[in-house]
Amino acid sequence: MPDESELIFVSHAERDDQWAQWTAWHLEQAGYRVELGLWHWRAGDDFVTRMNEALEQASAVVAVLSPHYFEPGRYTEEQWRAAVARGGRFIPVVVEPLKQGQLPAFLSSRIQVDLHELPDEAEAVKALTEAVRGRGRPEHPPAYPPTAASGPQPRFPAIASASAVWEVRRRRNPHFTGRDDVIADLRDKLVAERHAAVQALHGTGGIGKTQVALEYVYRFREHYDIVWWIDAEQAEQIPVHYAELAARVGVGKPDAGVEFNARYALDELRSRERWLIVLDNAEEPERLEAWLPDGPGHVLITSRNPGWKQIVPGLPLGVFSRAESLDYLRGQLPSLAEEQATALAEALGDLPLALAQAAGALGDGMPVDQYLRVLETNTAQLLDHGKVHDYRATLAATVTIAMERLEADHPDATAVLRLAALLGPEPIPTAWLVAARDRLATVHGDPGDFRWPLPALHPLARYGLAVVSPDAFQVHRLTQAVVRDGIAAEREDTLWDDVVALLTTADPGDSELPESWPRWSALAPHLTAGITVLCERVAVRPLMLSATQYLVSSGQWAAARVLAADLRVNWSSHLGVNHIDTLHAASMETWAVQGLGYDPETLPRIQDILERRRATLGEDHPDTMQSRYDLATVLHGIGRYAEAFALHQDVRERRARSLGENDRATLSSVQGVARALTLLGRFEEALCAAEDALGRQRVLGEDHPDMLRSLRDVAVLRMYVGRYKDAYRTADQAYGRIRAVMGDDHPDTLVAAHGLTMALTALNRHAEAQDLIMDTLLRLRRDLGENHPNALELTTSLGIVLARCGRPEEAHGLLLNAMEQHLRVYGADHPGALQCATGIGLALHGTGRNSEAEQHLRDLRRRIHRVLGAENLMADNAARALAVVLAAQGKHREAHKIHAHVQRRAPLKMPVQRQAPPGRGRR
């Protein structure tokens, strides 16, 4: 007998679950302790930790080998490699023939046991136990487990019982893809129950419920003596199917009638084990509940109706994951390019039936580009083309049939579905329906019904036309397209009126406030879905502009650019290019473009908008002043600092006269003046202006974005005037609050993080500064790309920090790469490139190449004077760097002269940087 303390770990692929359970069962019967993930690991456990613990404790690993075991990406590779590396016993048990070369060289020398070649279960049990224990002296095969054991033992998977009752008239789908997690979950939930285990698989039409059930049946058929598939769509035919089962198992009585024979079948199932009943398309739970079998077997239900979850445990089935969609398309169309497969999956919303229809059409020779074009323009017609094997109907037919039934029984639900078809495919909050109920002309029924909108939403779920949750409902994009195609022309105008009523009722309020962003996030996709029609509705125009403002304020610049451009184009055509709303959209488009990075076309576009607003609105209209502010901001970005300062001053004065000193727009201009003064090197004046704005903005609230941006600016300016500890405290506070209010990845958060790194660097806390810069840089590059001006500016800061903490060679290489990006994208005269060049001079100094650094900085200083002028922060930084390099070469007189001149013009009170010796510092 084996030592009771000996632990065997059973390693297997998901597809071989039944073999693994059979193996584990018989090893336990042989006296071993067994670790099997299916039995011993719980949902929520850390898989890697549990696997490592099992491998560490096990005296041997039994690997259930089949072609599935060696599929790329399987965790089984980690298991066998770890087991071999530990030097313990690794016992290959082959349960399905392996292909030539599939067994890794590491394992080919191991003695393996081929169970799939053995004639019966007794021989297989003997071979398994001998493989683990060793042959030793001859022993009789171990007896079958005693009948007192809890639950039936797993069947021997190699052969099916000769007496099995099999009634499944569908072939296994050879193209079945993915859903492994769903099937594993389904299996786990069924075997977890020792008596009358029932699972209802529910989801919308075309989601693949029947296909999952069919795959489950074939994958686990050897576990059952009876497998009986019932088409349950017609509830009155259920007794007929059970009566046929009674005849097959020998309990039917020819003269008893259908009803009695059906009951005999159910009675027989109560006394039997190892049976599986599948009720496919069981849409009426209230009529079918009485026909659910009882006893130690399994029942699997597929249904569009989520009402089953009120009766039995339910398992919702959603669309494919994107990875499953791509796997399916590549399996059907091996020559399909990755980007084409992704475009198809996106356009089809990862819906399995739609993907199958698309694969059929493309397989027949339709080019991908043509398919996508037709899908966009003639969706319903395309989705009605090409029946797919083992699906009852096309997607269009499936939706149309369900719609016809819905309209006959639930007209209010049909009206809500038509309304939803004109919105986006994202979730629609049910609160919108409640708030707009009195304004919806196309939805009839009792407006005072306290249950509203449940009477309309529950039928949508029941017929598989929508997914309904407690707070929202969602209609798939392709279902929407089929429904839209069926809307009569005379109904369209009234329906769009209802869409406008629904959306305007849902207005989330001020789109610049972060607390409103979750509500705007829910609303924006539904506004953009019908943008062509909605743009012509006067009532929805302010909402469209606010949605664009939300996208800008929340840092979603790419989406903001698209929406603003769509609004500008649509309104230009039917409102005119000089209409106030058209110009507002055009203005926000330039904001989004600036957020995405430098674009040379931005300046002339802003100038054009300013001139149009001057001509149509007047010099002191708020929109005209906003265009002046925008112009000053873009002038900052291209280094025209004196012009920017003058323009900010002008806008501040105009806003103060027109709107008042404490108006939010006026204080925004004070912030602009402070930033302009900073770039001109006038730090004390800038700090005074910034602190003035901060003090007056507190009335907006401590967490208002304007107030937080002023706090961030004040922190940087306090550092420039020598208040280092105060600057650090303020920068840390600003970063923490902006991060909490706007999120870890918001652009304002990343800018605040940069300000904090500057404060840390000023205090010689280089290691902390480096860590924060690296984290921030990764976020910037991920969200905006490595060529974004903010990312390149932060790279320059990182280079300077590396140079100061004793890593000048690394700093030099980093800055040279950044300069290459600047030159390629923005040009040598861009302020960011000039700032990076100053960093290169300091890095050259750090490596001891002072002569080269001196020439570099002299050339740079002349270029800055030519491009930006002599009185600005860039020129001052280059001059200070040159003074440091000259002093290092003993040229103290010139160094002192340059430094003194700069300090008289723009006093900078930065601490002395302690240069670490080369080769030291944090790496």
N, C-alpha and C positions, 0 to 999 in steps of 0.2 A: 504493500500500500504506500502511496506517496506521503510525504511529510505534510501534515495538515497546515503547516505554516507556509508551504510553498504557494506562491502567487503566480498565476499565468495571466498575461495581458493579451487579449485578442485584438489584433489589428486588422482592419478591413475597410473596404470602400463602401459608400452608402448604398450602392446598387446591390451589394452582397449582404445586406442586413440579415436575410433569412439564413444564409449559410453561417454567419457569425453567431446568431442565436443558437442554431443547432449545435455548433462547435462548443460554445460556452456551456450549454446545458449538459452535454455528455462529458465534458471535462469535470463539471461539478459532480456529476453522478459517479465519476471515477475517483472522487475524493479530493480534487484540487480546489483551492480558492481561485476564483476567476474575477478579473476586472474587465468589464465590457461597457463601453461608453453608453450604449443603448439602455443598459439596465441600471447603471450606477451613477451616471452624471446627470445633473439636473439642469433645467433651463436657467440661464443666468450665470452658471459656472464659467470660469475662465478656462477655455478649451486648452490653451497651451500649457497652463499651469497643471491642469488635471492630467494631461498627457505626459508631461515630464515627471510628475509624481508617480504615475503608474509605471513608467519605464524604469524609474529609479528603484522602485520597490519590487518589481517583478523578477522572478528567477529565470523566466523564459518568456519569449514573445512568440505566440502562434499567429502567423500572418496568413489570412485567408486570401489567396492569390487568384486573380482573374484578370482579364485585360483592363477592367475598370481600375484595378489597384494601381496601375502605372500610367493612368491618364495624366497629362500635364496639369500642374496646379493643385493636385490632390495633396491633402495633408498626410496621406499615407507615406509619401516619400520622406517626410520629416521623421515619421515613426521608424521606418526600417533603417534609415541612415543612423538615427540616434541609437537604436538597438545594437546595430553592428559596431558602432563606435565605442559603446560601453563594454563590448567584449562578452556580453552574455549570450545565452542560447537563443538562436533565432530559427524558428521551425517553419519552413514554408509548406503550407497545405494548399495544393492547387485544386480549385473547384470548377474550373472552366479552362479549356485548352488555351495556352498562351501562344501568341504569334511569334514567328521566327525573330529573334533578336530583342524581344520585348523584356526578357528577364535581364536585369542589369548584371554586368560582369561581376560585381561584388557578391551577388547572390547565386551565380550560376554554379559555384562550387559547393553550395550547401545541399545536403541530402534533402530531397523534397518528397512529399506524399501526394499522390494523384488520386483524390477521392472520386473525381468525375468518371474514372474508368472502372470503378468497382461495381459489381452487379446488384448489390442490395445494401440496405442500411446497416445490417449486422456487420458486414465486412468493413463498411466505412467506419463504424464506431471502433472496431478492433484496430484498424490502421491508424486512426487518430490517437487513440490512447497509447499505442505502442510507439508512435512517433514522439510523444511527449515523455513517456516513462522509459522508453527503450524496450527492446524485445525481452531481454532477460530469459528467464525460463518460461516455457509455454503456459498460457493461462486461458481459461474459458472467456469468451466475450462477456462483458458485464451485462447484467440483466437490465431490461427496460425499467424506467423509473416506476416506483410504486404508485398505485392508483390514488393514494392519500396525498400525493404531491399537489400543491396548489396550482390549479390551472393546467391546461393541456401542454404536453411537451412539444417543442417545435418539430414539424415534420421534416423528414429527410428530404432536402431540396432537389436531389438529383433526378428523382422520378416522381411522376404524379400517380396517385392511387388509381388502380385499375377500376375501382368501383365509384370514382368521383362522378358527381352529377354536374354537368357543365352546360349551361344554357346562356351563351353569350354569342349573339349573332353578328357581332361586329369584329372585324379584323383589328389586330393591334396596329396602331398608327406607326409606320416605319419612320416617319419624320418628326415624331414627338421630341420636343426640345425643352430642356430646363425643367422648372417646377420641382426639382429634387427636394428643396426645403419644404414645399407644400406637402408632397407625398410622404416625406419622413414625418412631418408633423401629424398628418392624417393617420399614419400607421401607429405612431406613438400613442395617440389618443384612443385609438381603437383597442390596442392591446393592453392599455392601462386599466380598462374596465374588464372585470371578470364575468360580468353578466349583462347581456342585452346592451352591447356597446353600439351607439348610434352616432353618426356624424353627418351633418347637413352641409354640403359644399354649395355656397350660394354666391351669386354675382350677376352682373348684367349680361345681356345677350352678346354672344360672340367672344366671351372671355375665355372659353375653353374648359368649362366645367365637365362636360361629358368626356372630353379627351383626358383630363386628369383622372377621372373615375376609371376610364378604360385602361389607362396605363397602370393604375393601382391594381386592377384586377389581374392583368397579365404579369405584373411584377411579383405579386404575392399569391398567385394561383395555387402553388404547392402547399400553402398553409391551410387550404380549405378542402373538405370533401364535397361540399356543395357550393357552387357558384351560380346564382340565379339572377339574371339581368331582366328587369321589368321596365318597359316603357310606360311611365306613370302619368303621361300628360293627360290621358283620358281616365279620370278617376273611376268611372263606372266599369272599366275593364280590368281593374286590379284583381277582383276575385277570380277572373278567368285565368290569369297568370298563376295565381296560387293553386288553383285547381289542377293546372297542368303540372305544377311541382308535386302535388300530392300523388298524381299518377306516376311520376318518374321515381319517387322514393317508395312506392308500393303501398301507400296508405289510402289511395283514392278508391271510391266505390262508384261504379258506373251509374247506378240508379239513384245516387244520393243528391245529385244536382250540384251546380257550380258553387253556390254559397256554402253548402255543407262541406264539400271537398276542399274549398279554400280554408275553412276552419280546421279540417283534418291536417292540412299542411302546416298551419301555424302551431297546432298541438304537437306535431312531430318535431318541429324545430325547437320546442321547449326542452325536449329530451335529448337532443343531439348536440354535439360539439362540431367545431370546424365548419361553419357555414357562413356564407356571405350573400346577403341580399342587396342588390343595387336597385334603387328606385330613381330612374333617370327622368328628368324634367317633371318632377313632382311639384306642381305649381299651386296645389290646393291643400295646405297642411290641415285645415279644419276637417276636410273630408277623408284624408288619408291617415290621420292619426290612429284610427281604430285598426288600420291594417299594418301597423308596425309590428314585426315579429318580436317575441320575447324568448329569452333563453341564452345559453352560453355561446352566442355567435355575434356576427357583426352586420350592421346595416349602414349602407352608404347612400345618401340622398344627394341628388343634384337638383338645384332649383334656382330660378331667378328671384324667387320670393324670399326675402329675408325674414318673413314671419315664422319660418321654421325655428328660428332661435328662441321663440317663446315656448317651444315644445321640447326640442332636443338640442344638444350642444351644436353650435354652428361654427363653420370655418369659412370666413369670407375670402373670395378669390378675386384678386385685382388683375390689372393688365400685366403683361410681361415686364420684368425689369429691362432696362436698356441693354444690358449684357445679353439677356435671353433673346431679345429681339434680333440683335446682331448675330448671335449664334444661329438662330433659325434661318435668317436670310442667307448667311454664308453657307449653311448646309444645303439650302435649296439652290442657291446661285453662287457657286464657288468663284466665279470670275468677277463678282460684284466688288467694286472698290469700297474701301472703308468709308470714305466720305459719302458715297452714294447710299450705302446701307444705313448710315446714321441719318441722312436726310429722309429716307423712306420711313424709318422707325419714328422719327419726330413727326412727320406729316401724318402718319397713321396712328399716332398716339399709343404705340406699343400694343395695340389690340390684336390678339392672336388671329382671329378670323380675318381681319383686314390684311394682316401680313401674309396669311395663306393665300388670299385672293390676289394680292400684289405679286407674290412669287409665281403664281400660275400665269398671270398676264405677262410678266417679264420673261418667264420661261418660254412663252409662246412667241417671243420676239419683239415685244414692245420695248423701246429704249427707255431707260430710267428717266431721263429728262422729260420725255413726252408724257410718261405716266404721271410725274409730279405736276406737270402743267395741267393735264386733264383733271387730276385730283383736285386742283385748286379751282378750276372753272366749272367742272361738271361732276362734282363729287358723287351725288346720289346715283347718277347714271353709271358711273364707273364701278361703284360698290354693288350695283345690281348685275354686274357682268362676271361670269365665270364661277360656277359652283365648285366648291372645294370638297374633295373626298372626305367623307365621314362627318361633314357638317350638313345639317338638314337643308339649309337655304343660304343664300347670299346674305351679307350683312344688311343690305338695303331691304331685302324681303323680310328679314327677321324684324327689323325696326318697323316696317310698314304694317306687318300683321299685328304686332303688339299695339301700335298706334290705333289701328281700326278697332281692336277690342277695347282699348282704353276709352276711345271717344264714345263708344256705345254705352259704357257703364259709368264713366266718370268724366263728364265734360269739363268740370272745373280743373281736374288734373291735366287734361289735354291742353287747356288754355295756359296753365302754368308752364307746361312743357314747351309750347310754342314761344312763350316769353323767354324761357331759358335758352332756346335755340338761337336767339338773337344776341345773347350775351357771350362771354368767353367760356372756354371749357374748364376754367378754374372753379373752385367751390363758391356757391352763392349763399350768403348768410340768410337764414330763414327770417331773421329780424327785419330784413328789408321788405319782405312780403307783408309782415305784420304792420310795419310803419306806413306802407304805401297802399294798404288794402282799399281804402275809400277812393283812391285815385285811379284804380285799375279798371278801365272800361271793358276789357275783354274777359275779365274773370267774373263770372256771375255767382249765384249762390247767395247765402245769407251773410251779409257783411258783419252781422253781430255775433256770428258763431265763435264762441270763446275757444274752440279747438283749432281755429285757423292758425297756420296753414296745413295742419296734419291731414285733414280729409283730402287735400289735393296731393300731398307728397307721398303718403303711404301707397296709393295705387301706382305711382311712378316706380317705386321700389319693387312692388309686387310684380309688375310686368317687366322688370329688368331694364327699364329705360333710364334710371337714375340711381345713383348711390346716395342714400339719405342717412345723415348722421344727426345727432341731437341739435346741432347748431347750424347746419348747412346742408345743401344738396348739390350734386354735381352730375352733369350730363356730359358724356364723352363727346369729343369734337366731331367724330364721324356720325354719331347719332344725331347731333345737332344739324349736321349738313343734310341728312336725309329728311329730318323734320322740316327744315327751312325750304327744301325743295318742294314739299307738299303744301306750303302755305299759299292759299289763294291770293291773287293780286289785290282783290278788293279788301282783304283783311290787313294787308301789310302796313298801311298808314296808321291805322288805329293801334296796331301792335307796337309800332315804333313810338307812338305817343305814350303807351304804357311803359316802354323801356325808359324813356326820358323821365317819366314820373317816378319810376323805381329808383333810378340812379340819382336823381336830384334829391329825393327824400333821404338817400343814404349819405349825403354830403358829410364827410368827417370833420370839416372845419379847417382851421389854419394849417396849411400843409407844410409850413416851415417848422412847426413844433414837433419834436421827436415823439411826444406821447400820442400824436395823431397818426404816425406812420403805419402802425399795424392796420388801422382801418383803411388808410389810403392804399396799402399793399393789397387789400382784398378788393378794393373798388377799381383800381387802375386797369387791370386786365380786361374788365368788362366794358370800360370806356373805349379802349383801343380796339376791341373786337369789332365794333360797329362804327368805326371812325368815319368812314365815307358818308354814311347816312347821318350820323349824329352831328357831324360838323355843320350840317345845314339847319340844325335846330337851335334857335336863339337861346332857349332856356338852358341848354347844356354847355354853351360856350365857356362861361366862367368856371364850370367844373373841369373842363378840359384843360384850361390854363392852370388851374390849381393842381391838377394831376401832374402836369409837366413840372411845376414848381416843386412838388413833392419829390419827383425823381431827381431833380437837381439838388435839393436840400439834403436828401438822404444819400447822395454820392453815387447814384445810378446814372452816370453820365451818358453811357452808350444808349440806354433806353430813352433817356431824356432827349438826346439828340434826334433819335428816330421820331419820337412823338412830336417834338417841336417842329421838325421839318415837315411831317405829314400835315400838321395844322397849318403851317405857313403856306404850303402848296394848295391845300383845299380852300382855305379862306382867300388866298390871292385870286383864285379863279371865280369865286362867287361873291366876295365882299370887296375885293380890290386890294392892290398892294399897299395902299396907304391907310387902310382901315386900322383903327386903334388895336383891334384884336390880332390882325395879321402882323402888325409891327411888334406886338407883345410876344407873339409866338417866335418871330424872327429874332427878337432880343434874347429870349431864353435859349434859342438854338446856339447863339454865340456863347452863352454861359456854359452850356454842355461841352462845346468844342474846346473852350479854355480848360475845362476840367479834365478833358482827355489828353491835353498836351498842347504844345505850341503849334499853331497853324498860321502861316503868313497871310492867309485870306481873312483872318478874323478882324484885323485892323480896318481894312477898307469896308467890310460889311458893317461894323459898328458905326463907322463914320457915315455910311449911307443911311442907316436907321436913324442916326441923330439928325441928319439933314431933313429926312422925311417928317420926323416928329416936330422939328422946329417949324416946318412949313405948315403942317396940319394942326398941331396942338398948341404951338406957341413956345416961347423961350422958357417960361417958368412952370409949365405943366409938369406934374410929378414924373410922367413917363420920359419927358425930354431930359429932366435932370438925372433920371436913372441912366439914360444913354450917355450923358456926360461922365457920370461915375464909371460906367463900363469902359469908356474910352480912356479915362485916367488909369484904370486897372490894367488894361492891355498895354498902355505905354510903359507902366512899371515893368511888365514882363519882358519888354524888348530893350530896356535900358535907357529909355528917354525920361530920366528921373525928374529933371527940372520942369519939363512940360507937365508931367503927371502931377507934381506937387502944386503947380499953379492951377491946374484944372480941379484938383480936389479942394483947394481953397475956395475957388469960385463956386463949386457945387455946395460946399458947406455954408457959405454965406447966403446963397439963394435959398437953400432949404430952411435956414434959420429964419429968414424974412418971411417966407411963404408958409412954412409948416410949424415954426416955433423951435426954440433952442433945444427942447427936450423931446422932440418928435423922434421916433425910432430911426427914420431915414436920415435926419440931421446928425444923430449920434453915429450912424454908420459912416457918414462923411467925416466926422471927427476921427474915427478909426482910420479912414483912408489917409487923412492928413498925417496922422502919427506914423503910418507905415512909409509914407513918402519922405517924411523927415528922417526916418531911420536910414533909408537908403541914401540919403544925402549926408549922412554922418552927423546929423544934428540931434544927438541922443537925449540931451537934457530937455530940449523942446518937445521931442517925440514922447518922452516919458510923461511930461506934464499933460500933453493932449490925451494920451492913452489912459492915464489915471483919471482924468476928467470924464472921459467917456464911460469908463468902468463905474465910476461913482454914480453917474446919472442913469446908467443902464440897469442898476439893481432893482429899479421899480418894475422891470420886466419879469423878475424872478431869478433866483440864484442859479437856476439850471437852464435859463434861456440861452439858445445858441449864440446870440450876439454878445451877451455878457461873458460867456465862456471864452469866446474868441478874444475879447478884450483882455481877459485875465491872462490868456496865453501870451498876448503881445506885451503886456506889462512885465511878465516874467523875463522875457528876452531883454527888454530895455533896462531893467534893473541890473542885469548882468553887465550890459555895456557901460553903465555908469559906476560899476565897481561894487554894487551891493550883492556880492556873490551868494552868501548864505540866504539872504532874503529872496534872491532870484531863484535859488534852488527850491526853497519852500513853496514859492508861488508856482513855479513850473510843475512841481510834483502835484500840487493841488489841482492845477488846471488839467494836467494829463489824467489824473484819477477821475475827476468829475466829467470831463468830456468822454472818457472811455465808458463810464457808467451810464451816461445819458444817451450817447450816440452809438455805442458799440465798439468792439475791439478793432474793426477794420474800416471804420468810417474815415474818409480823408482828413477830417478835422482832428481825429484821434491820432493819426499818423503824423500830422504836422506838429501836434502838441508833444508827441514823443520825441520828435527832432529837437524841439525847444528844450526838453528835459535833458537830452544828451549834451546840448551846448552848456547847460548849467553844470552838469556833472564834469564835463571837460574843464570848465573854468576852475573847478575845485580840485583838479588833478585826480579825479576819480575815474581814471581811464578804463579800468576793467569793466566797471558798471556801465559806462558810456558805450563801450564796445558791444557789450551784450545787448543793450537796448537798441543800438543802431542795427545790429545784425537781425534781430527779431523784426524790427520795423521795416527794414529793407526787404526781407523775405515777403512780408505782407504787401508792400508796395509793388514789388515785381510781380507777385501773383495776381493782384487785382488790376494793375494799370500797365504792366509791362516794364521790362528793364530799361526801355528808352524814355520813359516818362520823365519830364523835368524834375519832379520831386524825387524820383528814384535816383537820378544822376546826381542831384544835389546832396542827397544823403550818402551816396557813394563817396563823394568828395569829402564829406565830414568824416566818414570812416577812415579814409586815407590819412587825413590830418591827425586823427586820434592814434592810428597805428604809428605814424611818424613820431608822435610825442611820447609814446610808451616804448620806444626802443626797437621798432620794427620798420625802419625806413625803406629797406629794399622791398618788402611786401607792400608797403604803402605806395612806393613808386610804380610798381607793376599794376596795382589796382587803379591808380589814377591815370596811367597811360591808357588802360583799357577803357576807362570812362571817357577820356578825351577822344578816343577813336569813335565812340558812340555819339558824342556831341558833334564832332565834325561831320559824321555821316548823316545825322538827323537834323541838326539845328544850325550848323555852320560855326566857323571859328570866332565870329563876333557876337555870338549869343552870350548874354550875361553868365549863364551857367558854365559855358566853356571857359570864359575868362576867370571865373572863380576856381574852376578845376585847374587851370594853368597855374594859379597862385599856389595851390596845393602841391603841384608837381615841383615848383621851385623849392618849397619847404622840404619835400621828400629828398630832393637832390642834396640839399644842405645836410639833412640827417645822415646821408650816406658818405659825407665828407667831400662831395664833389662841388665845392663852393665856387670855384671859378666858373663851372658850367651853370650853376644855379644863378650866379650873378648876371651872366649874359642873358640867360633865359628871362630873369625878372626885369632886367632893363628893357628888353624887347617888349615884354608883356606890358610894362608900365606905359610905354609909348603907344602901344595899341589901344590900351584902355582910354588914355587921354584922347586919342583920335576918335574912338567909337562912342564912348560914354561921357567924355569930359573929364576934367581934373578934379572936380569936387563931388565925390560920391564914395560910397562905402567900398566899392570894388577897387577904385584907385587908391584909397587909403590902405586897404589890406595888402595890395601889391607893394606899396611903398614901405609899409612896416616889415614885410617879409624881406625886401631888399636891404633894409637897414640891418636886420639880423644877420644876413649873409655877409654884408660888408664888415660888420663888427667881428665876425668869426675869422675874417682874413686880416684883421688888424687895421682896417680902414676906418678908424673910429671917428675921424673928423667928419667925413662924408656921411657916415651912418648917423651920427648925432644930428647933423644938419637936416637930413631927411626926416628923421623921427620927430625932431622938434617942430618942423614945419607942419607935419601931419597933426601932431597933438594940439598945436595952436588952432588949427582949423577945426578939428573934430576930436576933442579929448576923448580917449578911450581908456578906461580904467580896468584893464584886464590883469589878472594875477600873473606873476612870473611862472612860466611853464618849466617844470623840472624835467629836463630831457633825460630819459633813461639811457644807459649805455647800450650800444648796438648789441642785438642778440638776447636782450633781456625783455621782461615784460610778459603780459599774458598772451598765450597763443591759443 
